[in-house]
Amino acid sequence: MAERYTWQQTVWRKLSQKQLLRGHAILLQGRQGIGKYDFARYWAKSRLCDSPTAIQEACGACLSCRWFESDAHPNFRTIVPEALTDDIVTEASIDGDKSGQAAQKKNAGRQISIDQIRRLDSFIYLSGHQRNDKIVILYPAEAMNTAAANALLKKLEEPPEEVLIILVTHQPQRLLPTIRSRCQPIAMPMPNRESAAAWLRQHAVERPEPVLAAAGFAPLVALRMAQTGQVAQYVQLMQQLAQPKRLNPLTLADGLQPIGLPVVVDWLQKWCYDLISYRTCGRIRYSPDEAAAIRAVSKRLDIDGCIRFVRELHQKRRLSQHPLNSRLFIEELLITYQALIEP
């Protein structure tokens, strides 16, 4: 699906008026779950359209637009990790939420490989179909392994004519500096909370504010949580974390495995952040509905230990992307968390 969201209007207006577009490589960067990937596809569709509107949007009716929507446009390519090609690629689900063999398959192919980049040669160096404009989207760009990044760099150093390469990234700092220096960066905006909540209501999400908070204020992540039942799972986990001395790490770890390790680590990070934030400045960001529990737990919190634990969780999130024993991984995290709360 190619879609432009309401909070992207300003960026779109500048692009359509060519106020932002310079060069042959663009780096769309910003938080995960704000619609960067959908925007990139919308932009590509509009640039390839045979009869764009007055504001340079795709007409949706020409042959080029029909090709694009059927994923058959001869002048367009999307490069994503191989494990995502069998799924619907969405910006909200890049961390994955699968378990068992499916999760192992997904984890095994999370990188963009050098072979995928090399296969672009026959596309970008040959003449385009009917017209010369050709567009490539790489998503997420930070998924390129070192060999793939170096192969792409050669293409960026000697750019083919009439080819636009759009790199979409949640973490631009993970890209090679030489790649970033050859791309024009465009910061994609976060919607304000009112706009994001209104968008979620349009998609039948009741009480969107706490869902949005749980999703880190990223509307696409919030919508996915609502549609997949993760909101209830999130609330249940927060309620169990609110009673650390009654928490059973072994039992809880079994129940959390289907959610996916990156998601579990993310939720633990949010809970611990709220504990630290309330203890230090009286603010709750991610779990406003659990304010009473957070106040109670934060009073018994080993604050220095919790800060160290949050740093550890940041490192653990990277490890959670790889195949491992998910149950033991979660058990270890929960046992460590329990030890942070004084009896």
Buried (B, 14 or more C-beta within 10 A) or exposed (E): EBEBBEBBEEBBEEBBEEEBBEEBBBBBBBBBBBBBBBBBBBBBBBBBBEEBEEEBBBBBEBEBBEBBBEEEBEBBBBBBBBBBEEEEBBBBBBBBBBBEEBBBBBBEBBBBBBEBBBEBEEBBEEEBEEEEBBBBBBBBBBBBBEBBBBBBBEBBEEBBEBBBBBBBBBEBEEBBEEBBEBBEBBEBBBBEBEBBBBBBEEEEBEEBBBBBBBBBBBBBBBBBBBEBEBBEBBBEBBEBBBEBEEBEBEEBBBEBBBBBBBBBBBBBBBBBBBBBBBBEEEEBEBBEBBEEBBBEBBEEBEEEBBBEBBEEBEEBBEEBBEEEEBBEBBBBBBEBBBEBBEE
